[in-house]
Amino acid sequence: MSDRLPGFSTLAVHAGAQPDPTTGARATPIYQTTSFVFNDADHAASLFGLQVFGNIYTRIGNPTNAVLEERVAALEGGTAALAVASGHAAQVVVLQQLLQPGDEFIAARKLYGGSINQFTHAFKSFGWNVVWADSDDIASFERAITPRTKAIFIESIANPGGSITDIEAISTVARKAGVPLIVDNTLASPYLIRPIDHGADIVVHSLTKFLGGHGNSLGGIIVDAGTFDWSASGKYPMLSEPRPEYHGIRLQETFGNFAFAIACRVLGLRDLGPALSPFNAFMILTGIETLPLRMQKHCDNAKAVAEFLAGHPAVASVSYAGLASDKYNQLARKYAPKGAGAVFTFSLKGGYDAGVSLVSKLQLFSHLANVGDTRSLVIHPASTTHSQLDDAAKVKSGAGPDVVRLSIGIEDKEDLIADLEQALGA
């Protein structure tokens, strides 16, 4: 192309990919191999010493995965990315580069239930401590800052309630504190929101959800915005100090604005090992090609379904930022003008029992623990994804006992509404 910057849909199809130089294959091949042959001893030494880029072993990098990484980095406006085995793996690898035992990170309380569980319990064994803040109260992030704070973690669109987070306001808090802002952009995808444009330093995704989009492949990704100076404060020795395993290289000094992505690969993925399979990378790449088409259909359907539910007598309330009456509608207009996403919750007047009953009566919606599928999905979070929380924590996270979560697919909206209508009537 000329000097013209490609549009989003063009990047979704082409970014990172070229015809295979050996066979001419237009689709990115699946490089289903564990390891790669070196040219000679010097080439091998250079690869292991981070003096040249190239393939060593699929746990560390793979050509199929590399196309996926470059594509998502382009869509998010980042400098580099690293694909890993799942969204949870992405969170572990990111925080391993930032936290030492005894350190803290601040997280918005409105998060996916699995992240709440991971942060609260699993990370304790690493000596990493989470401090909770309220995304509706920006000052709560400021109050949570201590000398041990090393990062702030939020979701752009919060799971399960679909609330929109004020990324710019929280970014201001992070900048003032001298810590990076990490944004989980899973529910929005870069089609709706690009957190880096609003001050995020690191973006993570569960590729399993809207980016892959078809409910067939697990994956996660880390995107480096290239905006944070890891050497400014001395808080991040993994990036600013000499690395003994690489002959004293300082990653920030050597790799500049993609040093964090390199650190995640050569210090995190290399040693922790949550590698994404090339086959899953291929499947997710295929999904991304239709991301703009799918996301717009998801959002259009979700708004229609939310409007139907808002007028139903069995429904107590609907939490969907795309509704003009919703408390997050202004933030949705600012951050996600193309649509407020496809995942939202509603509360039933019959409480917990009504929620459990509804999911069993739906026929077109699939009752399962996932979001971001082409198919419409339903779950009762209080009895499943958020069941490990006490009642007060469930309510604070948007998963109270009367709440049902929907992930709206790309079917005909009339069929989705009819299914809900019969289940609510029953």
Rosetta blueprint (number, residue, H / E / L):
1 M L
2 S L
3 D L
4 R L
5 L L
6 P L
7 G L
8 F H
9 S H
10 T H
11 L H
12 A H
13 V H
14 H H
15 A L
16 G L
17 A L
18 Q L
19 P L
20 D L
21 P L
22 T L
23 T L
24 G L
25 A L
26 R L
27 A L
28 T L
29 P L
30 I L
31 Y L
32 Q L
33 T L
34 T L
35 S E
36 F L
37 V L
38 F L
39 N L
40 D L
41 A H
42 D H
43 H H
44 A H
45 A H
46 S H
47 L H
48 F H
49 G L
50 L L
51 Q L
52 V L
53 F L
54 G L
55 N L
56 I L
57 Y E
58 T L
59 R L
60 I L
61 G L
62 N L
63 P H
64 T H
65 N H
66 A H
67 V H
68 L H
69 E H
70 E H
71 R H
72 V H
73 A H
74 A H
75 L H
76 E H
77 G L
78 G L
79 T L
80 A E
81 A E
82 L E
83 A E
84 V E
85 A L
86 S L
87 G H
88 H H
89 A H
90 A H
91 Q H
92 V H
93 V H
94 V H
95 L H
96 Q H
97 Q H
98 L H
99 L L
100 Q L
101 P L
102 G L
103 D L
104 E E
105 F E
106 I E
107 A E
108 A E
109 R L
110 K L
111 L L
112 Y L
113 G H
114 G H
115 S H
116 I H
117 N H
118 Q H
119 F H
120 T H
121 H L
122 A H
123 F H
124 K H
125 S H
126 F H
127 G L
128 W L
129 N E
130 V E
131 V E
132 W E
133 A E
134 D L
135 S L
136 D L
137 D L
138 I H
139 A H
140 S H
141 F H
142 E H
143 R H
144 A H
145 I L
146 T L
147 P L
148 R L
149 T E
150 K E
151 A E
152 I E
153 F E
154 I E
155 E E
156 S L
157 I E
158 A L
159 N L
160 P L
161 G L
162 G L
163 S L
164 I E
165 T L
166 D L
167 I H
168 E H
169 A H
170 I H
171 S H
172 T H
173 V H
174 A H
175 R H
176 K H
177 A H
178 G L
179 V L
180 P L
181 L E
182 I E
183 V E
184 D E
185 N L
186 T L
187 L L
188 A L
189 S H
190 P H
191 Y H
192 L H
193 I L
194 R L
195 P H
196 I H
197 D H
198 H H
199 G L
200 A L
201 D L
202 I E
203 V E
204 V E
205 H E
206 S E
207 L L
208 T L
209 K L
210 F L
211 L L
212 G L
213 G L
214 H L
215 G L
216 N L
217 S L
218 L L
219 G L
220 G E
221 I E
222 I E
223 V E
224 D E
225 A L
226 G L
227 T L
228 F L
229 D L
230 W L
231 S L
232 A L
233 S L
234 G L
235 K L
236 Y L
237 P H
238 M H
239 L H
240 S H
241 E L
242 P L
243 R E
244 P H
245 E H
246 Y H
247 H L
248 G L
249 I E
250 R L
251 L H
252 Q H
253 E H
254 T H
255 F H
256 G H
257 N H
258 F H
259 A H
260 F H
261 A H
262 I H
263 A H
264 C H
265 R H
266 V H
267 L H
268 G H
269 L H
270 R H
271 D H
272 L H
273 G L
274 P L
275 A L
276 L L
277 S L
278 P H
279 F H
280 N H
281 A H
282 F H
283 M H
284 I H
285 L H
286 T H
287 G H
288 I H
289 E L
290 T L
291 L H
292 P H
293 L H
294 R H
295 M H
296 Q H
297 K H
298 H H
299 C H
300 D H
301 N H
302 A H
303 K H
304 A H
305 V H
306 A H
307 E H
308 F H
309 L H
310 A H
311 G L
312 H L
313 P L
314 A L
315 V E
316 A E
317 S E
318 V E
319 S E
320 Y L
321 A L
322 G L
323 L L
324 A L
325 S L
326 D L
327 K L
328 Y L
329 N H
330 Q H
331 L H
332 A H
333 R H
334 K H
335 Y H
336 A L
337 P L
338 K L
339 G L
340 A L
341 G L
342 A L
343 V E
344 F E
345 T E
346 F E
347 S E
348 L E
349 K L
350 G L
351 G H
352 Y H
353 D H
354 A H
355 G H
356 V H
357 S H
358 L H
359 V H
360 S H
361 K H
362 L L
363 Q L
364 L L
365 F L
366 S E
367 H E
368 L L
369 A L
370 N L
371 V L
372 G L
373 D L
374 T L
375 R L
376 S L
377 L E
378 V E
379 I E
380 H L
381 P H
382 A H
383 S H
384 T L
385 T L
386 H L
387 S L
388 Q L
389 L L
390 D L
391 D H
392 A H
393 A H
394 K H
395 V H
396 K H
397 S L
398 G L
399 A L
400 G L
401 P L
402 D L
403 V E
404 V E
405 R E
406 L E
407 S E
408 I L
409 G L
410 I L
411 E L
412 D L
413 K H
414 E H
415 D H
416 L H
417 I H
418 A H
419 D H
420 L H
421 E H
422 Q H
423 A H
424 L H
425 G H
426 A L
